[in-house]
């Protein structure tokens, strides 16, 4: 029988810096078809953010049976420099706690996808409908990935009843945390037009930097909230300030900045974008918002309890339900059905020498199999 380790090694060995395409999907398709899955592969979108390759695999159960879905991504962030071994050459190394598997995507999130495939092999085909929703663009703009997959699933009449996203949610040990929601995200590009001139004659110019600084001060002082029962306080962070003025004696004609707001369920992206725009206009500037996703919560209940039981059975831990961290593709999938995220320890994701404990991979596959079987039995 193919092991979760060999599945993970095969996926890691396929270079798939976002947006992923081709070889890594060939590899995943080759793992799924022998398990009885129909595999739908398609590309969506156009430049500059497309095309994006996606994969939807489904093994249909008896008519009227429940449908449980795993979701994830095979694209990875660029590996960068300074790795101890080649990032796309999976390597096993001993450690005091057992073997570690090194390679880009070991944690985020080819290891989890390998665990999904291994779990599928342990779920009887007649238990119900099982699917995998896999995109090649979660780490990038994410415009033509899971959004396009959802559209495809609607077209083929294959919407799940429950969905588990395999993002690396564990912190100190496998099983200590699951995500039952996520904050929303809005990025805003700000610009102030002025009038260039000599610094010795400021009355003949209009310095846009002065107004931009005042604008940013008002934005940082803008009240948001103190958090909720399930969400931490929303926060606004200035992420870039640009003038591009090479001269020391010239007042520039333009200044720009960018900010990011991570917000909880007390707000919507549009409401916050409108507030930022009003403040920008008060200072004679403009704002261009891009809403990446809205805040959502899957209230603790049967689904989270199901996952907790599976985790406890394999690790002895009770996962803490949390909404911390960044965004994920769960922000799209939550429109279909209840969605929860659970996966590997996230300590090395996006870092050089990304690595996962082999024992955690094996335990995650068993946890996923338990969850899938319980979800399909209902």
C-alpha positions as CSV (number, residue, x, y, z in Angstrom):
1,X,0.0,0.0,0.0
2,X,1.3,3.5,-0.8
3,X,2.1,5.4,2.4
4,X,1.3,9.0,3.2
5,X,5.0,9.6,3.3
6,X,5.6,8.4,-0.2
7,X,2.5,10.5,-1.4
8,X,4.0,13.6,0.3
9,X,7.4,13.0,-1.2
10,X,6.0,12.6,-4.7
11,X,4.1,15.9,-4.4
12,X,7.0,17.9,-2.9
13,X,9.3,16.6,-5.7
14,X,7.1,18.6,-8.2
15,X,8.2,22.2,-8.2
16,X,5.0,24.2,-8.0
17,X,5.7,27.9,-7.1
18,X,2.4,29.7,-7.3
19,X,0.5,29.5,-9.6
20,X,1.1,25.8,-9.8
21,X,0.4,23.9,-13.0
22,X,1.2,20.7,-14.9
23,X,3.4,18.2,-13.1
24,X,2.1,18.5,-9.6
25,X,-1.5,18.0,-10.9
26,X,-0.4,15.0,-12.9
27,X,1.1,13.5,-9.8
28,X,-2.1,14.1,-7.7
29,X,-4.3,12.8,-10.5
30,X,-2.2,9.7,-10.6
31,X,-2.7,9.2,-6.9
32,X,-6.5,9.7,-7.0
33,X,-7.7,7.7,-10.0
34,X,-6.7,4.3,-8.6
35,X,-8.9,5.1,-5.6
36,X,-12.0,5.4,-7.9
37,X,-12.1,9.2,-8.2
38,X,-13.3,11.1,-11.3
39,X,-10.8,13.8,-11.8
40,X,-11.8,17.1,-13.4
41,X,-8.9,19.4,-14.4
42,X,-9.3,22.8,-15.9
43,X,-7.7,26.2,-16.1
44,X,-9.5,29.5,-15.4
45,X,-8.8,33.2,-15.9
46,X,-6.5,35.3,-18.0
47,X,-3.4,37.3,-17.4
48,X,-2.2,39.0,-15.3
49,X,-3.7,36.7,-12.5
50,X,-4.4,33.7,-14.7
51,X,-4.7,31.2,-16.2
52,X,-4.8,29.1,-13.0
53,X,-5.0,25.3,-13.1
54,X,-7.4,23.6,-10.7
55,X,-8.5,20.1,-9.9
56,X,-11.8,18.7,-8.6
57,X,-11.9,15.0,-7.8
58,X,-15.0,13.2,-6.7
59,X,-15.9,9.7,-5.8
60,X,-19.7,9.5,-5.8
61,X,-21.5,7.4,-3.2
62,X,-25.0,6.0,-3.3
63,X,-27.7,8.3,-4.5
64,X,-28.8,10.7,-1.8
65,X,-25.7,10.0,0.4
66,X,-23.9,12.8,2.2
67,X,-21.0,14.6,0.5
68,X,-17.8,15.4,2.5
69,X,-15.1,17.5,0.9
70,X,-11.4,18.0,1.6
71,X,-9.9,21.3,0.3
72,X,-6.4,22.6,-0.2
73,X,-3.8,23.9,-2.6
74,X,-0.7,22.5,-4.3
75,X,1.0,25.8,-5.0
76,X,3.8,27.0,-2.7
77,X,5.6,30.2,-2.0
78,X,9.0,30.7,-3.6
79,X,11.6,28.7,-1.6
80,X,14.2,31.5,-1.4
81,X,17.9,30.9,-0.7
82,X,19.8,29.2,2.1
83,X,18.2,25.8,2.2
84,X,20.3,23.0,3.7
85,X,19.0,20.7,0.9
86,X,17.3,21.4,-2.4
87,X,13.7,22.6,-1.6
88,X,12.1,20.4,-4.2
89,X,14.1,17.3,-3.4
90,X,12.3,15.8,-0.4
91,X,14.7,14.5,2.2
92,X,14.3,12.5,5.4
93,X,16.5,13.4,8.3
94,X,16.5,12.0,11.9
95,X,15.6,14.2,14.8
96,X,15.3,13.5,18.6
97,X,11.5,13.2,18.1
98,X,11.6,11.0,15.0
99,X,12.2,11.5,11.3
100,X,11.4,14.8,9.6
101,X,10.5,15.3,6.0
102,X,12.1,18.4,4.5
103,X,10.9,20.2,1.3
104,X,8.9,23.2,0.2
105,X,5.3,22.4,0.8
106,X,5.9,19.8,3.4
107,X,3.7,21.7,5.8
108,X,1.9,24.2,3.6
109,X,0.3,22.1,2.3
110,X,1.4,19.1,0.3
111,X,1.8,17.1,3.4
112,X,-1.9,17.7,4.3
113,X,-3.0,16.8,0.7
114,X,-1.0,13.6,0.9
115,X,-2.9,12.9,4.2
116,X,-6.2,13.5,2.4
117,X,-5.4,11.0,-0.3
118,X,-4.2,8.4,2.2
119,X,-7.4,9.0,4.2
120,X,-9.6,8.6,1.1
121,X,-8.0,5.1,0.7
122,X,-9.4,4.2,4.1
123,X,-12.9,5.4,3.5
124,X,-15.3,2.8,1.9
125,X,-16.6,3.9,-1.5
126,X,-20.2,3.1,-0.4
127,X,-19.9,5.3,2.7
128,X,-20.9,8.4,0.7
129,X,-19.6,11.0,-1.7
130,X,-16.1,12.2,-1.1
131,X,-14.3,14.9,-3.0
132,X,-11.0,16.9,-3.1
133,X,-11.1,20.6,-4.0
134,X,-7.6,21.5,-5.0
135,X,-6.4,24.8,-6.5
136,X,-3.0,25.9,-7.9
137,X,-3.4,29.5,-6.7
138,X,-4.0,30.0,-3.0
139,X,-0.6,31.6,-2.2
140,X,-1.1,34.2,-5.0
141,X,-4.0,36.5,-6.0
142,X,-6.5,33.6,-5.6
143,X,-8.8,35.1,-8.2
144,X,-9.2,32.1,-10.4
145,X,-8.6,29.2,-8.0
146,X,-11.2,28.1,-5.4
147,X,-13.7,30.7,-6.8
148,X,-13.6,28.9,-10.2
149,X,-13.7,25.5,-8.5
150,X,-16.9,26.5,-6.7
151,X,-18.4,27.5,-10.0
152,X,-17.4,24.2,-11.5
153,X,-18.9,22.3,-8.6
154,X,-22.2,24.1,-9.0
155,X,-22.2,23.3,-12.7
156,X,-21.7,19.5,-12.1
157,X,-24.1,19.4,-9.2
158,X,-21.5,18.4,-6.6
159,X,-21.8,20.8,-3.6
160,X,-20.6,19.3,-0.3
161,X,-22.5,19.1,3.0
162,X,-19.3,19.7,5.0
163,X,-15.8,20.8,4.1
164,X,-12.4,20.5,5.9
165,X,-9.6,22.7,4.7
166,X,-6.1,21.3,5.4
167,X,-4.3,24.5,6.2
168,X,-1.5,24.1,8.9
169,X,-3.5,25.2,12.0
170,X,-1.6,23.4,14.8
171,X,0.9,25.5,16.8
172,X,2.9,23.6,19.3
173,X,1.7,20.0,18.7
174,X,-0.4,18.4,16.0
175,X,-4.0,18.7,17.2
176,X,-3.8,21.7,19.5
177,X,-5.8,24.1,17.3
178,X,-8.4,24.2,14.6
179,X,-9.8,27.2,12.8
180,X,-13.6,27.7,13.0
181,X,-13.5,31.1,11.3
182,X,-11.2,33.7,9.9
183,X,-11.0,37.5,9.9
184,X,-11.7,39.4,6.7
185,X,-9.1,41.3,4.7
186,X,-9.1,44.6,2.8
187,X,-6.1,46.3,1.2
188,X,-6.2,49.9,0.2
189,X,-3.9,51.9,-2.1
190,X,-3.8,55.6,-1.2
191,X,-2.6,58.5,-3.3
192,X,-2.3,62.2,-2.9
193,X,-1.6,64.6,-5.8
194,X,0.3,67.8,-5.1
195,X,2.3,70.3,-7.0
196,X,6.0,70.1,-7.5
197,X,8.4,73.0,-6.7
198,X,11.6,74.1,-5.2
199,X,11.9,73.5,-1.4
200,X,13.1,77.1,-0.9
201,X,9.8,78.4,-2.3
202,X,7.1,76.2,-0.6
203,X,4.4,78.8,-1.3
204,X,4.7,78.0,-5.0
205,X,4.2,74.3,-4.4
206,X,1.8,71.9,-2.7
207,X,3.6,69.1,-0.8
208,X,1.5,65.9,-1.0
209,X,3.6,64.2,1.7
210,X,2.3,66.6,4.4
211,X,-1.3,65.7,3.5
212,X,-0.4,62.0,3.2
213,X,1.1,62.0,6.7
214,X,-2.0,63.7,8.2
215,X,-4.2,61.2,6.3
216,X,-2.3,58.2,7.7
217,X,-2.4,59.6,11.2
218,X,-6.2,59.9,11.0
219,X,-6.5,56.4,9.6
220,X,-4.4,54.9,12.3
221,X,-6.6,56.8,14.9
222,X,-9.8,55.5,13.3
223,X,-11.7,53.4,15.9
224,X,-12.3,49.8,14.9
225,X,-13.4,47.5,17.8
226,X,-12.3,45.6,20.9
227,X,-12.9,42.2,19.5
228,X,-15.7,39.7,20.0
229,X,-16.3,36.4,21.8
230,X,-14.7,34.6,18.8
231,X,-12.5,37.2,17.2
232,X,-9.5,39.3,18.2
233,X,-9.7,43.1,17.6
234,X,-9.5,44.3,14.1
235,X,-6.3,46.0,13.1
236,X,-5.2,48.5,10.5
237,X,-1.6,48.5,9.4
238,X,0.3,50.8,7.0
239,X,2.3,48.5,4.8
240,X,4.0,50.9,2.3
241,X,4.8,54.6,1.8
242,X,6.2,55.7,-1.5
243,X,7.3,59.0,-2.9
244,X,10.2,58.1,-5.3
245,X,11.8,61.5,-5.1
246,X,15.5,61.3,-6.0
247,X,16.2,65.0,-5.4
248,X,16.9,66.7,-2.1
249,X,15.7,70.1,-3.1
250,X,12.4,69.3,-4.9
251,X,8.9,69.1,-3.4
252,X,7.4,66.1,-5.2
253,X,4.1,66.1,-7.1
254,X,2.7,62.8,-5.8
255,X,2.9,60.6,-2.7
256,X,1.3,57.2,-2.1
257,X,0.8,54.6,0.6
258,X,-0.8,51.2,1.1
259,X,-2.6,49.8,4.1
260,X,-4.1,46.5,5.2
261,X,-7.1,45.9,7.5
262,X,-7.7,42.6,9.1
263,X,-11.3,42.7,10.4
264,X,-13.7,40.6,12.5
265,X,-17.4,39.9,12.0
266,X,-18.4,43.4,13.4
267,X,-17.4,44.9,10.0
268,X,-17.7,44.2,6.3
269,X,-15.0,44.9,3.8
270,X,-17.1,47.5,1.9
271,X,-18.0,49.4,5.1
272,X,-14.3,49.7,6.0
273,X,-13.3,50.6,2.5
274,X,-15.9,53.4,2.5
275,X,-14.6,54.8,5.8
276,X,-11.0,54.8,4.5
277,X,-12.1,56.5,1.3
278,X,-13.9,59.3,3.2
279,X,-10.8,60.1,5.3
280,X,-8.6,60.0,2.2
281,X,-10.9,62.5,0.5
282,X,-10.9,64.8,3.5
283,X,-7.2,65.2,2.9
284,X,-7.5,65.7,-0.8
285,X,-6.4,62.1,-1.7
286,X,-7.9,59.0,-3.3
287,X,-8.3,55.4,-2.2
288,X,-8.5,52.2,-4.2
289,X,-9.7,49.3,-2.0
290,X,-9.4,45.6,-2.8
291,X,-11.5,43.3,-0.6
292,X,-9.8,39.9,-0.3
293,X,-12.5,38.3,1.8
294,X,-15.1,38.8,4.5
295,X,-14.9,37.5,8.1
296,X,-16.8,34.3,8.8
297,X,-17.5,31.9,11.6
298,X,-18.6,28.3,11.7
299,X,-20.2,28.2,15.1
300,X,-18.9,25.4,17.3
301,X,-21.3,22.5,17.0
302,X,-21.6,19.0,15.5
303,X,-18.8,19.5,12.9
304,X,-16.2,20.9,15.2
305,X,-17.1,18.3,17.8
306,X,-16.6,15.6,15.1
307,X,-13.1,16.9,14.4
308,X,-12.3,17.2,18.0
309,X,-13.2,13.6,18.7
310,X,-11.0,12.4,15.8
311,X,-8.1,14.5,17.0
312,X,-8.5,13.3,20.6
313,X,-8.6,9.7,19.5
314,X,-5.2,10.0,17.6
315,X,-3.3,12.6,19.7
316,X,-5.0,12.8,23.1
317,X,-5.3,16.6,22.6
318,X,-8.5,18.7,22.5
319,X,-8.0,21.2,19.7
320,X,-8.7,24.8,20.6
321,X,-11.3,26.5,18.3
322,X,-9.7,29.7,17.0
323,X,-10.2,32.4,14.4
324,X,-6.6,33.8,14.5
325,X,-4.2,34.1,11.7
326,X,-4.5,35.2,8.1
327,X,-7.0,34.4,5.4
328,X,-7.4,31.1,3.5
329,X,-9.6,29.7,0.8
330,X,-12.1,28.9,3.5
331,X,-13.3,32.5,2.9
332,X,-14.8,31.3,-0.4
333,X,-15.9,27.7,0.6
334,X,-17.9,29.0,3.6
335,X,-20.6,30.1,1.1
336,X,-21.3,26.4,0.3
337,X,-21.4,24.7,3.6
338,X,-19.9,24.6,7.1
339,X,-16.1,24.7,6.8
340,X,-13.4,24.2,9.4
341,X,-9.6,24.2,8.9
342,X,-7.4,21.6,10.6
343,X,-3.8,20.6,9.7
344,X,-0.2,20.2,10.5
345,X,2.0,22.3,12.8
346,X,2.7,25.7,11.2
347,X,6.1,26.6,12.7
348,X,8.1,26.2,9.5
349,X,5.6,27.2,6.8
350,X,7.0,29.7,4.3
351,X,10.4,29.4,5.9
352,X,13.6,27.9,4.5
353,X,14.1,24.2,5.5
354,X,10.3,23.7,5.8
355,X,9.8,20.3,7.5
356,X,7.1,18.0,8.9
357,X,7.4,15.2,11.3
358,X,6.6,11.9,9.6
359,X,4.7,10.8,12.7
360,X,2.5,13.9,12.3
361,X,1.8,13.0,8.6
362,X,0.7,9.5,9.6
363,X,-1.4,10.8,12.5
364,X,-3.0,13.4,10.3
365,X,-4.0,10.8,7.7
366,X,-5.7,8.8,10.4
367,X,-7.5,11.9,11.7
368,X,-8.7,12.8,8.3
369,X,-10.0,9.3,7.7
370,X,-11.9,9.3,11.0
371,X,-13.5,12.7,10.1
372,X,-14.5,11.7,6.6
373,X,-16.1,8.4,7.8
374,X,-18.0,10.2,10.6
375,X,-19.1,13.0,8.3
376,X,-20.5,10.6,5.7
377,X,-22.2,8.4,8.2
378,X,-23.9,11.6,9.5
